[in-house]
Amino acid sequence: MIELNEIAPPGDDEMREILETLLAEDEDITARAVARLHPSINAASSITRSESRSKLLAEYQQRQAEYRRWRGRVAKRSGADTAASLADKDIRIAELEATVQLLTASHLAMLRAVGELGGFSKWARFYEQYRDARDKLAELGAIPEATVSPMPAESSKRRGETKRR
């Protein structure tokens, strides 16, 4: 979804407030309705000819259509059915969040183990071509931020003493 601040210039805060009001009251969002309520815009064409205002209007129209679609889906079901479905979805969301936490923790542990063995640079080189994935892992907190020092190598004498199975 597009960020609201990206598409509308700062001077269109009044228009954004009007659109929010129309959306909250579930009134049809049109350029004419916005122009009617806006203190300085007198004609709908002032909205449709401005690229930023037109994009903002289109986004709110899309949000309203999505809101109405969801409201229609809920209206066709009984209250108990809707409540049960919502509870199921809450449980599913909690399960998915727990899974993400588990995967993040295990990924972090794996990276620490790789780093202790001196292989972090190879791992980072592997992910060079997957920069987006690496950035997402960093955003999730799944990449260790501390510097890892290598483990001291075992002496050759001790290696010879170990028995192999």
N, C-alpha and C positions, 0 to 999 in steps of 0.2 A: 504494500500500500504506500502511496506517496505521502511524504511528510507535508503537513499543511503549510509550514513555514517556507518550504522550498518553492511553492508555486504561486504564492500570493505576496505582493509587495507589502511592506509594513503598513502602508496607508489604508489597506483594505481590512483592517481589524473590525471596523463597523460592519462590513459585508459579512465577515466570518461570524460575527455575533448574530446577525440576522439569519444566516443560514442555520446556525445552531438552534435558534429559536424555532424556525420552521421545521427543522428535523425533530426537535423535542415535542412540538405540538402536532406532528404528523400532518402538516399542511403541505400541499403540493409545492415542491421546490421548482420554481421557474424564474427566468430572468425578469419577467413582468412582476412577479410577487416580490422579488428582492428590490426592484426599482421602486415599487409602491411603498416599501417600508424604509428604504434608505434615505437619509436626510439630504444627501448631495447628488445622488444619481436620479435623474428625472425620467430616463427612458431605458427600456430593456436593451436597446442597441448599444448603450454605453457599456453594458456587461458583455454582450455577445461579440463585440468588436475588439475588446481588450483580451489579449491572449491569456494573461494571468487570471483575470476575473472569470473568463470562460472556463478555464481549467478548474478553478475553484468551484464554480457552479456545477460542472460535470461530476466532480468528485462527490459533492454532497448529494447530487441526484442519484449517483451510484450507491452511496451509503443508504439513502432512503429506500431505494429499490431492494437492497439486501435486507434492511430492517423489516420492510413489509413482507418480504418472502418468509423470513423467520417467524414473524408474527402470525402469518397465515398457516404455517406448519403447526405452530403451537395451538392455534384456535381449533384445529381439526381433531385434537386429541383431548382426552379427559384430563382433569386436573391431577388425578392420582397417577395416570399414565405419564404425564409430563414430569411430575415430581420424581417418579421412579427412574425415568430416563435421565433426568438431571443428576440424580444421586449416582447412577451408574457411570455417567460421564465424569463426575467428580472423583470417583474411585479410580477410573482409568487414568485420569490426569495425575493423580497421586502415584499410581504405579509407574507411569512413564517418567515422572520426576525422580522417583527412587532409582529407576533403571539408569537414568542419565547420571545421577550421583555415583552409582556403583561403577559405571563405565569410566567416568572421570577419575575416580580414585584408583581403579585398576590400571588405567592408562598412565596415570602419574607414577604409580609404583613401578610399572614396566619401564618407563623412561628413566627413572632413578637407577634402576638396576642396570640398564644399558649404559647410562652415564658412568656408573661405578666401574664398569668393565672397560671404559674408554671408547665406547662405540657411539656416543652421542653425536659426534661430528658426522659420522657415516649416516646416522638416522636423519640429521638435519639436511645433509646433501640429498638423501633420497626424497625428502619432502620439498626440495627446492622447486620442482615442477608442479607441486601441489600447494602453492603459496596460500590460496584461499582456505584449504583444509587446515594448514598450519596456523593461520590467523584465527580460524574458528576455534581450534584447540586451545590457543592462548587465551582467547576470550572466555572460554569455559573454565579456565584455570587448570587445564590438564597438562600443561608443560611446566616443569620445575623452573623456578626463577633463580635458585641458588647456584653458585658455581660448584662444580663437583670436582674433587681432587682424585687423581688416580690412586688405586691401591698399590702398595709396595709389592714388587714381584717376589715370588718365593725363591729361595736359593736353589741352585741346581742340585745340591747334595740332598735336600729334603725331597725333591721331586723323584729322585731315583729310589727313595725308600718306600714310596707309596706302592701298595700292591694293587694290581689290576685284577679284575674278576673276569 
